[in-house]
Amino acid sequence: MRRLPWSMLISIGAVVAVVIGTALAFMLQEGNQANALDFVLPVVACTMVLLRERYPVTALIVASLATMIYYPMAVFDGPLIILPFLVLYTAADKGHLVAAIVTTAVCLLGLGLGEMGPVRHVDNSTFLLITGWMVAAVAAGGVTRNRRAYLREVEQRAIEAEHGREEEARRRESEERLRIARELHDVLGHNISMINVQASAALHGLRKRPEDAEQALQTIKQASKETLRELRTTLGVLRQVDEDAPTSPADSLARVSELVAASGLEVRTEVSGPLDGVPTEVDLAAVRIIREALTNVSRHSGSDTAAMAITRESGNIVISVEDEGPGSVYADGSGFGLQGMRERATALGGTLEAGPRPGGGFRVLATLPLQASRTRQKESR
């Protein structure tokens, strides 16, 4: 069974009080003399009180007018005065504050003018009491309306904050998925590409030059071991259960010669400036960019030679990888590998340019700021 709201219960209680009060006034009246207004006006006012939630302004005007007419014109002195307080409160609570204030002023003005005649129905203290109750009813309605508005605003802010946290969580999950995909691409793409190149060389020289085939197989063994180790590291971090897996990259700019040797290419390398003491995230990004650039040379250039320059100057690490191969290139610098390199550079506040060289071949040029990385690390702490 549905329960009645408090406002309806209060309205019913007020109507019952008026009916009982009017009946008692009728029984106590000498001679039981009455006119039609003694019964019509209470019925009209009570009806308006019961409808005050749906029609607040109409109930305010009709109930107040019925009460103003009741006391000077009716014979009985029933408790009809309690009804205007309810409709005043409801009008202010529903947002009709101007109508409530105007009605209060009109009622008090009419009551004051009516009491200026030779016969007075209320004394000064009663008039002040009625004034106070009417003002209090309007004020209470305004306060409850403001409180509801405040609670709605607080609830809306809480909902927006919750949505914001959910959006932030989804954004971080998306960024983490992209980071994992980039890591797996770098780890697997480079090493598997190198294994493929070395396997081709081993098959080609297996009969003619067995010593070269043996060296190629040794390289394949080392590369596959490194691939498994790095893959195990990445998956171990994701699962957070493999405590034996290393948490820092095995490769580093300080051991760039090992990167070059593992690529299976003849790379002319020029290093300018110290490569030790580079921030970890810059070191990792630089290693990944070099490996991906050399992998692209091996895959797409059609050449087994490349030129690489690494320069540390003005707070930046500048990496350049070029080839002169006739193979296919990405004219617009697109491709998942190049996209991953560009994302790594951009994440550190750096830049990456990739495209065909004017004289033929392909070039990758990355600039990674060192100071921006340190600032990001301090902010994260």
C-alpha positions in Angstrom: 0.0 0.0 0.0 1.4 3.4 -1.0 2.0 5.8 1.9 0.7 9.4 1.6 3.4 12.1 1.5 3.9 14.3 4.6 2.5 17.3 2.8 -0.8 15.6 2.1 -1.0 14.3 5.7 -0.4 17.8 7.0 -3.2 19.1 4.7 -5.6 16.4 5.9 -4.8 17.2 9.5 -5.4 20.9 8.9 -8.7 20.2 7.2 -9.8 17.9 10.0 -8.9 20.6 12.6 -10.9 23.2 10.7 -13.9 20.9 10.4 -13.8 20.0 14.1 -13.3 23.6 15.1 -16.2 24.8 12.9 -18.5 22.1 14.4 -17.6 23.1 17.9 -18.2 26.7 17.1 -21.6 25.8 15.7 -22.5 23.8 18.8 -21.3 26.5 21.2 -23.1 29.3 19.3 -26.2 30.5 21.1 -29.2 29.8 19.1 -27.1 28.0 16.5 -27.6 31.0 14.1 -25.4 30.8 11.0 -25.3 32.0 7.4 -24.1 30.3 4.3 -20.6 31.8 4.5 -20.0 29.9 7.8 -20.0 26.7 5.7 -19.1 27.7 2.2 -15.9 29.5 2.9 -14.4 26.7 5.1 -15.2 24.2 2.4 -13.6 26.4 -0.3 -10.5 27.1 1.8 -10.1 23.4 2.8 -10.4 22.3 -0.8 -7.7 24.7 -1.8 -5.4 23.4 0.9 -5.8 19.9 -0.3 -4.9 21.1 -3.9 -2.0 23.4 -2.8 0.7 21.1 -4.1 -0.7 20.9 -7.6 -2.0 24.5 -7.8 0.1 26.6 -5.4 -0.8 30.1 -6.6 -4.5 29.4 -7.1 -4.7 27.8 -3.7 -2.8 30.8 -2.2 -5.1 33.4 -3.6 -8.4 31.6 -3.1 -7.7 30.4 0.5 -6.4 33.8 1.6 -9.4 35.5 0.1 -11.8 33.1 1.7 -10.1 33.6 5.1 -10.3 37.5 4.7 -14.0 37.3 4.0 -14.7 34.7 6.6 -13.9 36.5 9.8 -15.7 39.8 9.2 -18.7 38.3 7.4 -19.3 34.9 9.0 -21.1 34.3 12.3 -18.8 31.6 13.7 -15.2 32.1 14.8 -13.7 28.9 13.5 -10.0 28.1 13.2 -9.8 29.0 9.5 -6.8 31.2 10.2 -4.4 28.2 10.1 -5.0 27.6 6.4 -3.4 30.7 4.9 -0.1 29.8 6.7 0.0 26.4 4.8 -0.7 27.9 1.4 1.8 30.7 2.0 4.5 28.1 2.9 3.6 26.0 -0.2 3.7 28.9 -2.6 7.2 30.0 -1.4 8.4 26.4 -1.3 7.3 25.9 -5.0 9.2 29.0 -6.1 6.3 31.5 -6.2 8.0 33.7 -3.7 6.7 37.0 -5.2 3.1 35.8 -5.1 3.5 34.7 -1.5 5.0 38.1 -0.5 2.4 40.1 -2.4 -0.4 38.0 -0.8 1.0 38.5 2.6 1.2 42.2 2.2 -2.3 42.4 0.8 -3.7 40.3 3.7 -2.0 42.4 6.3 -3.0 45.6 4.7 -6.6 44.5 4.5 -6.5 43.4 8.1 -5.0 46.6 9.2 -7.5 48.8 7.3 -10.4 46.7 8.6 -9.3 47.2 12.2 -9.3 51.0 11.8 -13.1 51.2 12.1 -15.0 51.7 15.3 -15.2 47.9 16.0 -12.0 45.9 16.3 -11.8 42.1 16.0 -8.2 41.7 16.9 -5.9 43.6 19.3 -2.4 44.8 18.5 -0.7 41.8 20.0 -2.8 39.4 17.9 -2.2 41.5 14.8 1.6 41.3 15.4 1.3 37.5 16.0 -0.5 37.0 12.7 2.0 39.1 10.9 4.9 37.1 12.4 3.3 33.8 11.5 2.7 34.8 7.9 6.2 36.1 7.5 7.6 33.0 9.1 5.6 30.7 6.7 6.9 32.5 3.7 10.5 32.4 5.0 10.2 28.7 5.9 9.0 27.9 2.4 12.0 29.8 0.9 14.4 28.1 3.1 13.2 24.6 2.3 13.3 25.4 -1.4 16.9 26.6 -1.2 17.8 23.5 0.8 16.4 21.2 -1.8 18.2 23.1 -4.5 21.5 22.9 -2.6 21.0 19.1 -2.1 20.3 18.7 -5.8 23.4 20.6 -6.7 25.5 18.5 -4.3 24.1 15.3 -5.8 24.7 16.5 -9.3 28.3 17.4 -8.5 28.8 14.0 -6.9 27.4 12.4 -10.1 29.6 14.5 -12.3 32.6 13.7 -10.1 31.9 10.0 -10.4 31.5 10.3 -14.1 34.8 12.2 -14.2 36.5 9.5 -12.2 35.1 6.8 -14.6 36.3 8.8 -17.6 39.7 9.2 -16.1 39.9 5.5 -15.3 38.9 4.6 -18.9 41.4 7.1 -20.3 44.2 5.6 -18.2 43.2 2.1 -19.2 43.3 3.2 -22.9 46.7 4.8 -22.4 48.0 1.7 -20.6 46.7 -0.6 -23.4 48.5 1.6 -26.0 51.7 1.5 -23.9 51.6 -2.3 -23.6 50.9 -2.7 -27.3 53.8 -0.4 -28.0 56.1 -2.4 -25.7 55.1 -5.7 -27.2 55.5 -4.4 -30.7 59.0 -3.1 -29.9 60.1 -6.2 -28.1 58.7 -8.8 -30.5 59.0 -6.8 -33.8 62.7 -6.0 -33.5 63.9 -9.4 -32.3 61.7 -11.5 -34.5 62.7 -9.5 -37.5 66.4 -10.0 -36.6 65.8 -13.7 -36.1 64.2 -13.8 -39.6 67.2 -12.1 -41.1 69.7 -14.3 -39.4 67.8 -17.4 -40.2 67.8 -16.5 -43.9 71.6 -15.9 -43.7 72.1 -19.2 -42.0 70.2 -21.1 -44.6 72.0 -19.3 -47.4 75.5 -20.0 -46.0 74.8 -23.4 -44.5 76.6 -25.3 -47.2 79.0 -22.8 -48.6 80.3 -21.2 -45.3 79.3 -23.2 -42.3 81.2 -20.9 -39.9 78.9 -18.0 -40.9 75.8 -20.2 -40.4 77.0 -21.2 -37.0 77.4 -17.5 -36.1 74.0 -16.7 -37.4 72.5 -19.5 -35.3 74.2 -18.2 -32.2 72.7 -14.8 -32.9 69.3 -16.4 -33.4 69.7 -18.2 -30.0 70.7 -15.0 -28.2 67.9 -13.0 -29.8 65.3 -15.5 -29.0 66.5 -15.7 -25.4 66.4 -11.9 -25.2 62.9 -11.9 -26.7 61.6 -14.4 -24.2 63.3 -12.5 -21.3 61.7 -9.2 -22.3 58.3 -10.7 -23.0 58.5 -12.4 -19.6 59.4 -9.1 -18.0 56.4 -7.3 -19.6 53.9 -10.0 -18.7 55.4 -10.3 -15.2 54.8 -6.6 -14.6 51.2 -7.0 -15.9 50.5 -9.9 -13.7 52.6 -8.5 -10.8 53.5 -12.0 -9.6 56.9 -12.5 -11.2 59.3 -11.0 -8.7 62.3 -12.5 -10.4 61.7 -10.6 -13.6 63.8 -7.4 -13.9 62.0 -4.1 -13.7 64.5 -2.0 -15.7 65.4 -2.5 -19.4 68.4 -4.6 -20.2 69.5 -2.3 -23.0 70.7 1.2 -22.6 72.2 4.0 -24.7 75.4 3.4 -22.7 75.6 0.0 -24.4 74.6 1.2 -27.9 77.2 -1.0 -29.5 75.2 -4.1 -28.3 72.1 -2.7 -29.9 74.0 -2.3 -33.2 75.5 -5.7 -33.0 72.1 -7.3 -32.3 70.5 -5.6 -35.4 72.5 -7.8 -37.9 73.3 -4.6 -39.9 76.5 -2.8 -40.6 75.9 0.5 -38.9 78.2 3.5 -38.9 77.8 4.9 -35.5 78.8 8.4 -34.3 78.3 9.3 -30.6 78.8 12.9 -29.4 78.6 13.6 -25.7 78.2 11.3 -22.7 75.4 8.7 -22.8 75.5 7.7 -19.2 73.3 9.3 -16.5 70.4 9.6 -18.9 67.0 9.6 -17.1 65.4 6.1 -17.2 62.4 6.9 -19.3 64.5 8.9 -21.9 67.0 6.0 -22.0 64.2 3.5 -22.6 62.5 5.6 -25.3 65.8 6.2 -27.1 66.6 2.5 -27.1 63.2 1.6 -28.4 63.4 4.2 -31.1 66.9 3.0 -32.2 65.8 -0.6 -32.3 62.6 0.2 -34.2 64.5 2.4 -36.7 67.1 -0.3 -37.3 64.4 -2.9 -37.6 62.7 -0.8 -40.3 66.0 -0.6 -42.2 66.3 -4.4 -42.1 62.7 -4.9 -43.2 62.0 -2.3 -45.7 65.2 -0.6 -47.1 66.7 -3.5 -49.0 70.1 -2.5 -47.6 72.3 -4.1 -44.9 74.0 -0.8 -44.0 72.8 2.2 -42.1 74.2 5.3 -40.4 73.4 6.4 -36.9 74.3 9.5 -34.9 73.6 10.1 -31.2 74.2 13.5 -29.9 73.8 14.9 -26.4 73.6 18.7 -26.5 71.6 21.6 -25.0 69.7 19.3 -22.7 68.5 17.0 -25.5 69.3 13.6 -26.9 69.2 13.8 -30.7 69.1 10.4 -32.6 69.4 10.1 -36.3 69.1 6.8 -38.2 69.5 6.8 -42.0 69.8 4.3 -44.8 70.4 4.6 -48.5 68.4 1.5 -49.5 66.2 1.4 -52.6 63.4 -0.4 -50.7 59.8 0.8 -50.1 59.3 3.6 -47.7 56.4 5.3 -46.0 56.0 8.6 -47.9 54.0 10.2 -45.1 55.9 8.6 -42.2 53.0 6.4 -41.2 53.0 2.8 -39.9 52.6 1.3 -36.5 56.3 1.2 -35.8 56.8 4.8 -36.7 53.6 5.8 -34.8 55.0 4.1 -31.7 58.3 5.9 -32.0 56.5 9.2 -32.5 54.3 8.5 -29.4 57.3 7.8 -27.3 59.0 11.1 -28.3 55.8 13.1 -27.8 55.2 11.6 -24.4 58.5 13.1 -23.2 57.8 16.5 -24.8 60.1 15.7 -27.8 59.7 15.4 -31.5 60.2 12.7 -34.1 60.5 13.2 -37.9 60.5 10.2 -40.3 60.4 10.3 -44.1 62.3 9.8 -47.3 65.7 11.4 -47.8 66.2 13.8 -50.7 69.0 11.7 -52.1 67.1 8.4 -51.5 66.7 6.1 -48.6 64.9 6.9 -45.4 65.6 8.9 -42.3 64.4 8.9 -38.7 65.3 12.0 -36.5 64.2 12.0 -32.9 64.8 14.8 -30.3 64.2 13.8 -26.6 64.5 16.5 -23.9 66.3 15.5 -20.7 65.0 18.4 -18.5 61.4 17.7 -19.3 61.8 14.1 -18.2 63.2 15.2 -14.9 60.4 17.6 -14.4 57.8 15.0 -15.1 59.4 12.6 -12.6 59.3 15.3 -9.9 55.7 16.1 -10.6 54.8 12.4 -10.4 56.4 12.2 -7.0 
